[in-house]
Amino acid sequence: PVNFLLATTDPQKLPGTVLSRCLQFNLRRLNAGEIKDHLASVLDADGVSYEPTALALLARAADGSVRDSLSLLDQALNFGAGKLAEAETRAMLGTVDESRVVALLASIVNGDAAATFEKIDELQSFGFDWKASLAELALICQRSAVYQKAPKALPDDTPALESIQSFAEQINEADLQLYYQIAVAGLRDMDLAPEPRAGFEMVMLRMLAFQPAAEVAVQPAPAQKKTEVSVPAVEAQPPQTVEPPVIDTAPAEAVKPAPEPVAQQVTDTLADEVPVAPAVPELTNQPVAQLEPSPEPSVVAETPQAAPPVVQQPEAVAPVKDISQLDWAVFAASLPLKGMLVALAENTTILQRDAGRLVLGVSAAMAAVCPEGVRQRFAEMVQERLLGIEVELTVLAENDQAMASTPAAKAAKAEEDRQHSAEDSIQRDPNVQQLVTEFDGRVEPNSIKPVSA
């Protein structure tokens, strides 16, 4: 038997007839530690000396790919004249020196802006990439935060481990989280900066400016002086009998407005000086017993039982009773088919239809890759939709003319006609003919594609 190995990152684009006959192995990316151990085993087997920190740089640059890591290892050995050292490996990869970034972060932690800009000038003098330098700074903050919570989570060969331990002891958790968040946000904004260095400097200034505020003891605010207004108490008067008014025929005098109460005058005078107090409910002279609400009668009501949820069943497709005018392409599209069954339906056509019998023919090429059990299941699904109709599935010969009536053959013929029409339209175009004549050119038929409707 012949075995084929298919490597792809998009397996869903493979035809169902091919995918169903394959064993799929999903590969994953390796982490930096696994790649580093693999490279170490290769160098140990070849007897090549190396520095563990150099292997860590190569494993990180490989980004999960063993093949890329081996290619980088070969380049690093050639660059270092057969030896693998950290300095040569860093120079070959163009990565940022952690010691420079550590010194930069130390100046930020100390709040020294002048020293921070001196470290930025040093980074520029060595030609380091600004985005890579900012990413390295964020990585140091992340490792320091990890060391604070789980010191054993970092391996012993972690780059700049001593500096990370020092930062974890000196910087509190809130500061580290803030530095990391500012660095990550700065990485997103680096492409929007007018200049790479300007974007990097603004991130450093943001770290210097936006630091977690220290806890400040909040003193209670002095109480404001309140102006008390005394209003004479008004005694409750018993209800009086209202006499009907006496109508006087004498000429009426001008009615003078009644003087405002004293309390209203004082309120208007102090309106701009005293804040408005919330409304106070009126007091009543009724006894307390009369203010209590009467107890409501208790009513015991039965809680209605919740109706059970109604599960909506999918709408069933009406069965076909008359097959005299049955369109196979439309009928096959209405069937609930998946995978190989879809391809089987597209390569099938109607050979004979009687009152109680339907004969279907499938192409020989499709039958060769479709097992007998799948074809039997397909015939049963078709028969379930046809009431009282017996369905028979036969295999067509390679040169059978009935193969031209399958949905797949019709679709291929339609696509071929559209292609010929597009080529003919291009060949007849006056502008194309003029270009071919003047520049002694020719039209490539394979470059012509029909325009989708």
Number of C-alpha atoms within 10 A of each C-alpha: 3 3 6 7 7 9 9 10 8 7 11 9 9 11 12 15 17 10 15 13 9 12 9 11 7 7 7 8 11 15 15 22 15 14 25 24 15 17 20 18 12 14 15 12 9 9 9 13 13 17 14 17 20 20 25 21 19 25 28 16 16 22 15 18 17 20 11 15 24 18 12 19 22 13 16 24 17 12 16 15 10 14 16 24 19 20 13 17 25 17 13 14 14 13 16 22 18 16 12 17 21 20 15 22 22 17 19 21 19 11 15 13 15 10 16 22 17 12 19 19 13 13 19 12 9 11 11 15 16 21 18 14 20 21 19 19 22 24 15 24 26 17 21 26 24 16 19 17 11 10 14 10 10 13 10 9 10 13 18 15 17 11 17 22 16 12 23 21 13 10 15 13 14 12 18 22 17 15 25 21 16 17 24 16 12 23 20 10 13 20 12 11 13 9 11 14 17 13 19 22 16 14 22 23 14 15 21 18 12 12 15 11 7 6 6 6 6 6 6 6 6 6 6 6 7 9 10 7 10 8 10 8 6 6 7 8 6 6 6 6 6 6 6 6 6 6 6 7 6 6 6 7 6 6 6 6 6 6 7 8 8 10 13 10 11 13 14 10 11 13 10 9 11 13 10 10 6 6 6 6 6 5 6 9 7 8 8 8 7 8 9 8 7 7 6 6 6 6 6 6 6 6 6 6 6 6 6 6 6 6 6 6 6 6 6 6 10 8 11 15 13 12 17 10 7 13 11 19 18 10 13 18 13 10 16 10 15 10 12 20 19 17 18 23 25 21 23 28 26 19 17 11 17 11 11 14 16 20 15 19 21 24 23 18 13 19 19 10 14 16 10 11 9 14 19 12 12 20 17 15 15 19 19 14 16 20 14 13 20 18 19 17 18 15 15 21 14 11 10 10 9 18 23 16 17 21 21 19 17 16 13 13 13 12 13 13 13 16 18 16 13 17 20 13 13 16 16 11 11 11 11 15 15 12 13 14 11 8 8 8 12 12 14 8 14 8 7 14 12 15 8 5 3
